[in-house]
Amino acid sequence: MNWDILKLVIVFIALLYFSLKVRPYMKPANYWMATIGLCLLLFAAILDFCDGIRALDNVLILGRNCPFHDTLEDQFGDSPGLALFIIGVFKEIISRKK
């Protein structure tokens, strides 16, 4: 089983769940922060999934041979996406306790 596909599916399902079920219960600023984080994680998951497709090796951003592919995936996708998602959710949890 390819773990990249599993990551892509899980992040996509989480994004759909946040958009359809959780949105009415969260403050707008926290919701958008968490949603942007999930979108960045989805972008990183798509780039990670494209690593395994050899036909995309010569495509500019999606290809494995692109010099800034890993930088986009790790520095602009995974790290800020996870940080924004965690900050948005924790801000919502803290605001509910008050």
C-alpha positions in Angstrom: 0.0 0.0 0.0 1.2 3.5 -0.9 1.3 5.7 2.2 1.2 8.8 0.1 -2.3 7.9 -1.2 -3.5 7.3 2.4 -2.1 10.7 3.5 -3.9 12.4 0.5 -7.2 10.7 1.3 -7.1 11.4 5.0 -6.3 15.1 4.5 -9.0 15.4 1.9 -11.6 13.8 4.2 -10.6 16.0 7.1 -10.9 19.1 4.8 -14.4 18.0 3.7 -15.4 17.2 7.3 -14.2 20.7 8.5 -16.1 22.4 5.7 -19.4 20.6 6.1 -19.8 19.7 9.7 -17.5 21.8 11.9 -17.8 25.2 10.2 -21.1 26.3 11.9 -19.6 25.7 15.4 -16.3 27.5 15.0 -15.5 31.2 15.1 -14.7 32.4 11.6 -11.1 33.4 12.2 -10.3 30.0 13.8 -12.2 28.2 11.1 -10.3 29.9 8.3 -6.9 29.4 10.0 -7.6 25.7 10.4 -9.0 25.4 6.8 -6.0 27.2 5.3 -3.7 24.8 7.3 -5.6 21.8 5.9 -5.4 23.2 2.4 -1.6 23.6 2.7 -1.4 20.0 4.0 -3.5 18.9 1.0 -1.1 20.7 -1.3 1.9 18.9 0.3 0.1 15.6 0.1 -0.5 16.1 -3.6 3.2 16.9 -4.1 4.1 13.9 -2.0 1.8 11.7 -4.1 3.2 13.0 -7.4 6.7 11.9 -6.3 5.8 8.3 -7.1 4.5 9.0 -10.6 7.4 8.7 -13.0 5.5 10.4 -15.9 5.5 13.6 -13.9 9.3 13.7 -13.4 9.8 16.4 -16.0 6.9 18.6 -15.0 8.0 21.8 -13.3 6.5 21.7 -9.8 5.1 18.2 -9.7 8.2 16.4 -10.9 10.7 14.7 -8.6 13.6 16.3 -10.5 12.4 19.9 -9.8 15.0 21.7 -7.6 12.4 23.4 -5.4 9.9 20.5 -5.2 11.0 19.3 -1.7 11.2 22.9 -0.5 7.6 23.5 -1.5 6.5 20.3 0.0 8.2 20.6 3.4 8.7 24.3 4.0 5.6 25.8 2.4 3.2 22.8 2.7 3.6 20.5 5.6 5.2 22.7 8.3 3.0 25.9 8.0 -0.1 23.8 7.2 0.3 21.8 10.4 1.1 24.9 12.4 -1.9 26.8 11.1 -4.2 23.9 11.7 -3.0 23.3 15.3 -3.2 27.0 16.1 -6.7 27.4 14.7 -8.0 24.4 16.5 -6.3 25.2 19.8 -7.5 28.8 19.7 -11.1 27.5 19.3 -10.7 25.0 22.2 -9.3 27.7 24.5 -12.0 30.2 23.5 -14.7 27.5 24.4 -13.3 27.0 27.9 -13.8 30.7 28.8 
